[in-house]
């Protein structure tokens, strides 16, 4: 058996350097490289005006027997690993102070007790437990594409070729910034980068806007009032 029976070495696209601002590039990199449950990331690099990263996706082939799947969630310890000015850094991040004249508000995280779940029936913080990857596989590399399509579902699924250069797929790989105290809260919430910007990526602070052909996680309390 080869290594590809248990994992795949891939190149993933983080951002387009021509279209995405530096702030968005940092946010996209912090978000993507945070999902470490079933993905091990290398050091990001630039090629053809794109920010890319080599990664090992630890999802075995669907035909591997016995078909046991294990994953370890590698969480940040002490300081936080985030992207800032195009580089991954380990930084202490201070908490944002409350505004001096702020009105009292309810401590309302609508996702705190949501019954949402991912396709492997892991309940809670479903949006933080799976992600969509842009995998750089040219159409000519039929072997690697076949290996990608043969991964064990639902841990890697919804494989769809986007163009001659890339394939989109969905991977269940929880974010390491989930607070181990409850596995729902985000430890980056209300923390600030040295430049004063919020450390939590913008993609994590925006409610999902689903296209007509997209379906929310079962039990989502945000999309369609939780009816999906």
C-alpha positions, -999 to +999 in steps of 0.1 A: +000+000+000+011+035-007+008+066+014-021+077-008-042+049+007-044+069+040-038+105+030-033+127+000-006+153-006-023+183-023-018+219-031-046+242-019-054+277-030-058+303-002-063+335-021-060+354-054-033+381-049-048+402-077-084+402-065-081+398-027-069+426-004-040+420+020-065+419+049-086+393+031-055+372+023-045+372+060-081+363+070-084+335+045-050+320+055-058+322+092-092+305+086-080+278+063-048+269+083-069+267+114-088+236+103-062+210+115-083+180+126-077+161+093-053+184+075-016+191+081-004+223+064+030+233+051+042+269+046+022+291+023+039+303-009+031+324-040+028+311-075+012+327-105-003+355-084-020+331-061-014+323-024-011+285-021-002+260+005+009+223+004-012+201+026-017+165+036-054+156+039-057+127+063-088+110+048-082+074+037-094+058+005-130+045+006-118+011-005-092+007+023-100-022+047-104-020+077-120+014+071-113+031+105-108+068+105-090+086+133-081+123+136-064+144+162-074+180+167-043+201+171-053+231+191-033+263+197-016+264+230-009+297+248-001+322+220-022+321+188-010+312+153-025+337+129-016+353+096-005+390+096+010+408+067+013+377+046+032+356+072+021+330+098+030+343+132+026+331+168+014+360+188-002+369+222-036+385+213-052+408+238-089+409+243-109+438+230-121+461+258-158+470+260-167+505+247-169+531+275-205+539+269-217+506+255-253+497+261-258+464+280-265+435+256-275+399+261-246+375+258-263+360+228-243+335+206-272+319+186-250+290+178-241+281+214-269+256+218-278+250+182-285+214+172-266+217+139-245+188+128-220+178+101-225+150+077-207+126+101-233+135+128-209+155+150-232+180+167-225+217+174-205+244+156-210+226+123-198+256+103-165+253+122-161+216+115-161+214+078-148+235+050-146+238+012-111+234-004-098+247-037-075+219-048-050+227-075-051+196-098-047+202-135-072+183-158-043+164-172-035+148-138-062+121-140-045+099-114-045+124-086-081+135-095-092+098-093-075+094-059-092+125-046-126+113-058-120+079-041-117+093-005-140+081+022-173+100+024-185+121+041-150+131+054-141+142+019-170+146-005-188+168-030-158+167-054-165+190-084-141+202-110-142+240-112-120+246-142-089+231-160-067+240-130-087+233-099-112+211-081-135+220-053-143+195-025-156+195+011-136+181+040-147+175+076-118+189+096-127+209+127-111+243+134-084+243+161-097+276+175-128+259+189-127+264+227-120+230+243-142+241+272-173+236+252-162+228+216-185+255+203-171+289+213-142+305+194-110+314+213-102+341+188-135+359+195-129+395+206-091+392+204-071+418+185-041+416+162-011+440+170-025+463+143-058+466+162-079+445+137-100+417+149-080+384+149-111+363+141-113+360+103-141+379+086-154+347+070-162+335+106-180+367+116-205+368+087-238+349+087-239+325+058-257+336+027-267+305+008-272+302-029-304+286-043-286+253-047-269+253-013-283+237+018-275+246+054-263+222+080-293+203+096-304+221+127-288+255+117-305+283+137-293+311+113-303+299+079-340+300+072-348+303+109-334+269+116-360+251+095-334+233+073 
